[in-house]
Amino acid sequence: MNLERMPNEEKLSLCRRYYLGGFAFLPFLWLVNVLWFFKEAFLKPAYTEQPQIKSYIKKSAMGLILWVAVLTTWITIFQHFRARWGEVGDYLSFTIPLGTA
């Protein structure tokens, strides 16, 4: 998709859709939103929709950072304590490793 060819109103609409889509447990949309619209929000000359796009980009970046922090924390805790959790740890595992840690 070429953002250069889109009218500013459509850019704002698309940016807003990606921002809202991230709340559907799809943080990848926030990453795409930040990568695609960063230039539009912070490096292009000012236009009327730009402050709203900036807001969506900042919120998308914060949401993405929060998701990465939570996911990293969960993965670390799970990997460290799965064997101690016994049966519960096994039920939470997609594949049950052989033996114990």
C-alpha positions, -999 to +999 in steps of 0.1 A: +000+000+000+013+034-010+004+060+016+016+088-007-014+082-030-040+081-003-060+112+008-053+124+043-088+115+055-083+078+044-049+078+061-065+088+093-093+063+089-068+034+082-046+045+111-076+045+134-087+010+122-053-004+129-052+012+163-086-001+173-078-035+158-049-039+182-074-041+211-088-073+196-057-091+210-038-083+178-008-062+189+008-069+155-016-043+141-001-017+165+034-026+152+022-022+116+005+010+125+036+025+140+058+014+111+035+025+083+024+059+098+055+071+117+067+091+087+032+106+082+028+115+118+063+130+126+083+137+095+058+152+070+048+188+069+018+196+090-018+190+078-051+189+095-053+151+103-017+149+115-024+155+152-049+127+153-026+104+135+002+113+159-021+104+188-029+070+173+007+063+166+018+072+202-010+051+217-002+022+193+034+023+204+025+023+241+001-006+236+028-025+217+054-019+244+029-030+271+020-062+251+057-070+246+064-064+284+035-086+295+042-114+270+079-114+279+071-115+316+046-144+311+071-164+289+099-159+315+077-170+344+062-199+326+096-212+314+110-209+349+082-224+369+064-248+346+080-279+362+072-267+397+035-262+388+032-299+381-001-309+365-013-273+360+020-265+341+014-296+320-022-285+312-009-251+301+017-266+278+009-272+242+034-299+241+044-317+272+081-321+275+096-354+287+111-355+322+115-325+346+138-296+347 
